Amino acid sequence: MPPKAKINGVEQKIVRMNVPYSDPAVGITGTYFIGYARHWTVTKKMLENMIEKHDYLLSFSDILSGQLFFIPSRPLLDKIADGELSK
């Protein structure tokens, strides 16, 4: 069972996916960890737990790099479009 993401003792909601990739021409294979959560702290906690509790995935893979993408909510997009954040 994958580690849980708990903050202040409360289990947080996160969708966790591991997506395989491969480039056979150069001999590279691996997996992308993808986590969808409402707050970055939840994703960060999940990653910390994977390392601290030795997630099974790390038995046969190495962490090479990472990226974080922010997807704004619809109300925030409306504020950006209306120029409210630049005032």
TITOR-133202 format. One record per residue: x, y, z of N, C-alpha, C in turn; residue number from 1; residue in one letter. Coordinates in pm, whole numbers, plus 50000, padded with zeros to 5 digits. Last residue first. Example, Ala and Ser with C-alpha at 12.3 -4.5 7.8 and 13.67 -1.06 7.14 Angstrom:
residues 2
> n.X | n.Y | n.Z | ca.X | ca.Y | ca.Z | c.X | c.Y | c.Z | n | res
> 51285 | 49775 | 50708 | 51367 | 49894 | 50714 | 51290 | 50003 | 50787 | 2 | S
> 51319 | 49431 | 50780 | 51230 | 49550 | 50780 | 51320 | 49670 | 50780 | 1 | A
//
This chain:
residues 87
> n.X | n.Y | n.Z | ca.X | ca.Y | ca.Z | c.X | c.Y | c.Z | n | res
> 49620 | 54508 | 48993 | 49585 | 54638 | 49052 | 49660 | 54664 | 49179 | 87 | K
> 49648 | 54261 | 48889 | 49754 | 54358 | 48856 | 49726 | 54496 | 48915 | 86 | S
> 49430 | 54112 | 48943 | 49551 | 54082 | 49018 | 49663 | 54181 | 48991 | 85 | L
> 49230 | 54195 | 48768 | 49216 | 54226 | 48910 | 49346 | 54202 | 48988 | 84 | E
> 49204 | 54144 | 48498 | 49311 | 54233 | 48541 | 49307 | 54267 | 48690 | 83 | G
> 49036 | 53954 | 48409 | 48976 | 54086 | 48435 | 49081 | 54188 | 48482 | 82 | D
> 49205 | 53734 | 48402 | 49150 | 53784 | 48275 | 49094 | 53926 | 48292 | 81 | A
> 49242 | 53696 | 48679 | 49357 | 53727 | 48592 | 49308 | 53792 | 48463 | 80 | I
> 48981 | 53633 | 48754 | 49047 | 53752 | 48810 | 49165 | 53794 | 48725 | 79 | K
> 48946 | 53394 | 48609 | 48859 | 53509 | 48582 | 48922 | 53638 | 48634 | 78 | D
> 49137 | 53233 | 48736 | 49154 | 53267 | 48593 | 49068 | 53387 | 48555 | 77 | L
> 49013 | 53215 | 48986 | 49141 | 53285 | 48975 | 49169 | 53322 | 48830 | 76 | L
> 48782 | 53065 | 48919 | 48769 | 53202 | 48971 | 48900 | 53281 | 48962 | 75 | P
> 48914 | 52821 | 48829 | 48836 | 52904 | 48737 | 48817 | 53047 | 48790 | 74 | R
> 49250 | 52790 | 48960 | 49105 | 52764 | 48961 | 49036 | 52856 | 48863 | 73 | S
> 49558 | 52704 | 48789 | 49471 | 52793 | 48866 | 49324 | 52754 | 48857 | 72 | P
> 49789 | 52471 | 48832 | 49672 | 52493 | 48748 | 49575 | 52580 | 48829 | 71 | I
> 50133 | 52436 | 48826 | 50020 | 52495 | 48897 | 49907 | 52518 | 48798 | 70 | F
> 50372 | 52182 | 48841 | 50286 | 52263 | 48757 | 50167 | 52310 | 48840 | 69 | F
> 50701 | 52090 | 48892 | 50575 | 52122 | 48958 | 50497 | 52214 | 48864 | 68 | L
> 50937 | 51826 | 48848 | 50869 | 51946 | 48799 | 50742 | 51966 | 48880 | 67 | Q
> 51255 | 51658 | 48876 | 51116 | 51682 | 48911 | 51066 | 51813 | 48855 | 66 | G
> 51484 | 51375 | 48847 | 51448 | 51517 | 48839 | 51302 | 51534 | 48880 | 65 | S
> 51547 | 51114 | 48932 | 51642 | 51191 | 48852 | 51611 | 51340 | 48849 | 64 | L
> 51535 | 50847 | 49144 | 51478 | 50980 | 49122 | 51583 | 51062 | 49049 | 63 | I
> 51528 | 50512 | 49019 | 51601 | 50623 | 49081 | 51531 | 50755 | 49050 | 62 | D
> 51390 | 50184 | 49084 | 51401 | 50308 | 49007 | 51475 | 50413 | 49088 | 61 | S
> 51334 | 49970 | 49244 | 51389 | 49943 | 49110 | 51394 | 50067 | 49022 | 60 | F
> 51242 | 50068 | 49480 | 51325 | 49947 | 49485 | 51393 | 49921 | 49351 | 59 | S
> 51063 | 50269 | 49451 | 51204 | 50309 | 49459 | 51298 | 50189 | 49473 | 58 | L
> 50820 | 50139 | 49468 | 50863 | 50188 | 49337 | 51012 | 50222 | 49337 | 57 | L
> 50786 | 50109 | 49745 | 50827 | 49994 | 49663 | 50879 | 50036 | 49526 | 56 | Y
> 50921 | 50367 | 49948 | 50814 | 50321 | 49859 | 50868 | 50210 | 49769 | 55 | D
> 51052 | 50436 | 50214 | 51101 | 50352 | 50104 | 50986 | 50286 | 50027 | 54 | H
> 50978 | 50634 | 50379 | 50924 | 50501 | 50408 | 50961 | 50399 | 50302 | 53 | K
> 51109 | 50859 | 50265 | 51133 | 50821 | 50405 | 51089 | 50678 | 50436 | 52 | E
> 51003 | 50865 | 49999 | 51147 | 50853 | 50024 | 51173 | 50800 | 50165 | 51 | I
> 50728 | 50884 | 50035 | 50781 | 50782 | 49944 | 50929 | 50759 | 49971 | 50 | M
> 50711 | 51110 | 50200 | 50677 | 50978 | 50254 | 50732 | 50866 | 50167 | 49 | N
> 50779 | 51308 | 50013 | 50863 | 51287 | 50131 | 50838 | 51149 | 50191 | 48 | E
> 50559 | 51281 | 49840 | 50694 | 51254 | 49792 | 50791 | 51229 | 49907 | 47 | L
> 50352 | 51360 | 50014 | 50350 | 51228 | 49953 | 50490 | 51189 | 49904 | 46 | M
> 50428 | 51625 | 50069 | 50426 | 51527 | 50178 | 50427 | 51384 | 50122 | 45 | K
> 50390 | 51737 | 49812 | 50522 | 51737 | 49874 | 50530 | 51633 | 49985 | 44 | K
> 50113 | 51709 | 49788 | 50202 | 51640 | 49694 | 50343 | 51629 | 49753 | 43 | T
> 50039 | 51880 | 49998 | 49995 | 51740 | 49998 | 50087 | 51658 | 49906 | 42 | V
> 50138 | 52129 | 49930 | 50190 | 52065 | 50049 | 50152 | 51916 | 50055 | 41 | T
> 49984 | 52212 | 49713 | 50118 | 52162 | 49688 | 50173 | 52087 | 49809 | 40 | W
> 49641 | 52112 | 49717 | 49748 | 52197 | 49769 | 49883 | 52131 | 49744 | 39 | H
> 49488 | 51926 | 49583 | 49439 | 52064 | 49591 | 49549 | 52161 | 49633 | 38 | R
> 49665 | 51707 | 49357 | 49613 | 51744 | 49489 | 49571 | 51891 | 49487 | 37 | A
> 49804 | 51452 | 49182 | 49704 | 51559 | 49170 | 49648 | 51586 | 49309 | 36 | Y
> 50112 | 51341 | 49072 | 50024 | 51357 | 49187 | 49932 | 51475 | 49166 | 35 | G
> 50306 | 51115 | 48905 | 50212 | 51225 | 48886 | 50120 | 51227 | 49007 | 34 | I
> 50618 | 51007 | 48814 | 50524 | 51013 | 48926 | 50437 | 51134 | 48901 | 33 | F
> 50709 | 50826 | 48532 | 50677 | 50959 | 48583 | 50586 | 50941 | 48704 | 32 | Y
> 50967 | 50591 | 48484 | 50829 | 50621 | 48519 | 50818 | 50764 | 48567 | 31 | T
> 51170 | 50444 | 48225 | 51144 | 50495 | 48359 | 50996 | 50514 | 48383 | 30 | G
> 51449 | 50402 | 48005 | 51313 | 50368 | 48047 | 51293 | 50422 | 48188 | 29 | T
> 51669 | 50430 | 47739 | 51616 | 50495 | 47859 | 51474 | 50446 | 47884 | 28 | I
> 51810 | 50365 | 47503 | 51812 | 50276 | 47619 | 51762 | 50337 | 47748 | 27 | G
> 51779 | 50505 | 47277 | 51891 | 50545 | 47362 | 51897 | 50464 | 47491 | 26 | V
> 51565 | 50373 | 47163 | 51678 | 50410 | 47077 | 51801 | 50449 | 47158 | 25 | A
> 51363 | 50350 | 47354 | 51451 | 50236 | 47328 | 51574 | 50270 | 47244 | 24 | P
> 51243 | 50525 | 47578 | 51306 | 50567 | 47453 | 51409 | 50459 | 47419 | 23 | D
> 50948 | 50523 | 47774 | 51066 | 50456 | 47723 | 51114 | 50521 | 47594 | 22 | S
> 50747 | 50534 | 48074 | 50792 | 50589 | 47946 | 50916 | 50512 | 47902 | 21 | Y
> 50459 | 50492 | 48290 | 50586 | 50449 | 48232 | 50617 | 50522 | 48101 | 20 | P
> 50334 | 50671 | 48556 | 50316 | 50649 | 48413 | 50451 | 50609 | 48352 | 19 | V
> 50162 | 50655 | 48844 | 50296 | 50634 | 48790 | 50279 | 50591 | 48646 | 18 | N
> 49963 | 50866 | 49048 | 49977 | 50783 | 48928 | 50126 | 50768 | 48897 | 17 | M
> 49736 | 50961 | 49292 | 49875 | 50926 | 49264 | 49879 | 50833 | 49145 | 16 | R
> 49551 | 51209 | 49422 | 49546 | 51105 | 49320 | 49690 | 51083 | 49278 | 15 | V
> 49472 | 51283 | 49756 | 49567 | 51296 | 49646 | 49542 | 51181 | 49549 | 14 | I
> 49365 | 51424 | 50059 | 49326 | 51362 | 49932 | 49431 | 51391 | 49826 | 13 | K
> 49515 | 51344 | 50376 | 49480 | 51437 | 50268 | 49445 | 51360 | 50141 | 12 | Q
> 49449 | 51271 | 50711 | 49482 | 51218 | 50579 | 49428 | 51311 | 50470 | 11 | E
> 49580 | 51451 | 50975 | 49462 | 51435 | 50890 | 49505 | 51386 | 50752 | 10 | V
> 49807 | 51510 | 51121 | 49730 | 51391 | 51158 | 49607 | 51365 | 51073 | 9 | G
> 49919 | 51726 | 50987 | 49859 | 51748 | 51119 | 49768 | 51632 | 51158 | 8 | N
> 49873 | 51542 | 50704 | 49920 | 51672 | 50751 | 49844 | 51702 | 50879 | 7 | I
> 49959 | 51257 | 50521 | 49890 | 51312 | 50639 | 49956 | 51443 | 50677 | 6 | K
> 49937 | 51056 | 50267 | 49979 | 51194 | 50288 | 49896 | 51251 | 50403 | 5 | A
> 50058 | 50719 | 50292 | 49949 | 50817 | 50296 | 50009 | 50956 | 50314 | 4 | K
> 50234 | 50501 | 50068 | 50228 | 50586 | 50186 | 50113 | 50685 | 50176 | 3 | P
> 50057 | 50223 | 49915 | 50139 | 50344 | 49909 | 50129 | 50424 | 50038 | 2 | P
> 50085 | 49882 | 50000 | 50000 | 50000 | 50000 | 50089 | 50124 | 50000 | 1 | M
//
